[in-house]
Amino acid sequence: MSHKETTEAVVIGAGAGGGCAAKVLACAGIKTILLERGEWCRTDPLGEDDLASQRSPRLVQGPGPHGARTRACHCENNGNWGVVSPWNAACVGSGTVTYGAMAWRFLETDFHLKSHYGEIPDSSVEDWPITYDDLEPYYYQAECEIGVAGSNEGNPFAAPRRQPFPMPPFALDPESQLVWNVGKQMGLHPFHAPFLRNSIPYNGRPACIHQHSCVGFQCPIDAKNGTQNTVIPVALASGNCELRIRCMVTELLVDDNGKLRGVKYVDENDQPHELEAKIVVLAAGSNNSAQLLMVSRSRLFPNGAGNNHDAVGRNISSHAYVDARGFLDHDIFTEAGPGTGTAFMDFSHDNPGFICGGVLHTDFRFVPSIFAAANHLGVPAWGKTHKDFVRTHFKRMIRVCGPHQQTPRWENRIVLDWKRKDHWGLPFLVAEGAEHPNDAKARKFMSDKAAAILKACGATSIQQGYGGDKPRKGWSLGGQHQSGACRMGTDPKRSVVDKWCRVWDFPNLFVADCGVHPNNGGMNPVLTGMALAFRTANHIVASRKEVGL
């Protein structure tokens, strides 16, 4: 029998969006319960061992998911069922605990792709129902409250800022300095990549110490900025927010009159709870937020909450990374992390022969296991020759990479398989669809540009990675940064939420994660997700009477 409670607001997921939303609501005096399926991140038992990196788990899965209770499951492209590689950690702060922490604002063009490029056949490219100017104040709120270091000096493509970055940019390491100098000689526009990381002491926490084991690990001195060490502690200190860890939400409770009255969740002892709330904010990540909507079936919503037009779970996209890597005739590697420093936006838009593109940048510090496992042309995958190559070339590698902006398609979607269920009884996720033909062209073009930069740097044995010339399918649509499954729009038949990220048909249900993105930008989307969460939560506070508070 379920234990029943009542509160004013429930936020589902203590990640990037959920943490920001909970802080705004709680600090406005709204009694908020923040539900997280994972727990507070604990130091990995293997410390800095690169085999335990969240980015490339070989032995353990970083700060989560741990065990069957928190694993996300889906169908692989070959039809086999398995566990999702944990790109998003199941813990307080989610991926913001171990991420690379790039802090990009989307470009102005990203908010009106259809107006800019026109009708794109076989795509669902649409303009956002908001503009960059609508979101700009909340970008700045996220940059200040979470903490961002950067500079747009030398970058003519960046969207305009009303205030400077809260912290100065990081100094360049030798690899980034070389790429910067050569890029400038080529007529490109290098600039400092922005980071959710302290370049100076900020908000009571120290400056980055440039530890090499950064990406994929929790920062040992708390200089990497996520929601777990910024806005969530502020929310808890307000006295109006209660964080409940190891609690998995399994259903949104919609009554027979179509009214959302709260959520159902299961605690760490597998005991069911019903939590009635006036406001529910869904921030479980694009795919899992869509999953929760689809499983929440009721009399008036037989296909799931807000899904009477079969729009939930569609238009999914992520980022398929492209790159080029080569080798210099001398060592350039340094132990200091995180590695990325120089970036270029020259190829984000208006390239010949296709729409969109993406940012290119030097890469994060490679850990030896990733380098050793990589396919190096002409080098055996094992044996003495392989070992000699790793010893000689690991410190000589130079790499330029970046995410390309995928073309949205209505047919690209996640669906539920009710025949296979996880620990909670929730159906596994299946990805359907394929990339738009535009995307393979974009990936090849960006990889070619990266290779040209490396060649100008004096690199040899250059190897390009762009996923081939054929459209990717299913889960291989991209590698990470899931988005789109709860699309924002103006037409309830073709979108899931309105311009305030409120789910159509429910005045008290909002989505605060990257699932609302109509397109995912040609750069890491986390700062945009945070900004939207701040905007949505501020709207809830400003219109509390209209939304039922």
Secondary structure, DSSP 8 states (H G I E B T S, - for coil): --EEEEEEEEEE--SHHHHHHHHHHHHTT--EEEE-SSBS----TTTT-GGG-SSS-SSS-TT---STTT--EEE-TTS-EEE---SS-SBTTGGGTTS--B-----GGGG-HHHHH---TT------SS-HHHHHHHHHHHIIIII-B---TT-TTS---SS--SB------HHHHHHHHHHHHTT---EE--BSB-SS-BTTB------SS-TTS--TTS-B--GGGTHHHHHHHTTSEEEE-S-EEEEEEE-TTS-EEEEEEE-TTS-EEEEEEEEEEE-S-HHHHHHHHHH---SS-TT-TT-TTS-TTBS-EEEEEEEEEEE-SS----S-S----EEE-TTSS--TTSS----EEE-----HHHHHHS--TTS-SSSHHHHHHHHHHGGGEEEEEEEEE----TT-EEEEEEEEE-TTS-EEEEEE-B--HHHHHHHHHHHHHHHHHHHHTT-EEEEEES--SS--BGGGG-SEEEE-TT-B-S-TTT-SB-TT-BBTT-TTEEE-SGGG-SS-TTS--HHHHHHHHHHHHHHHHHTTTTTT-
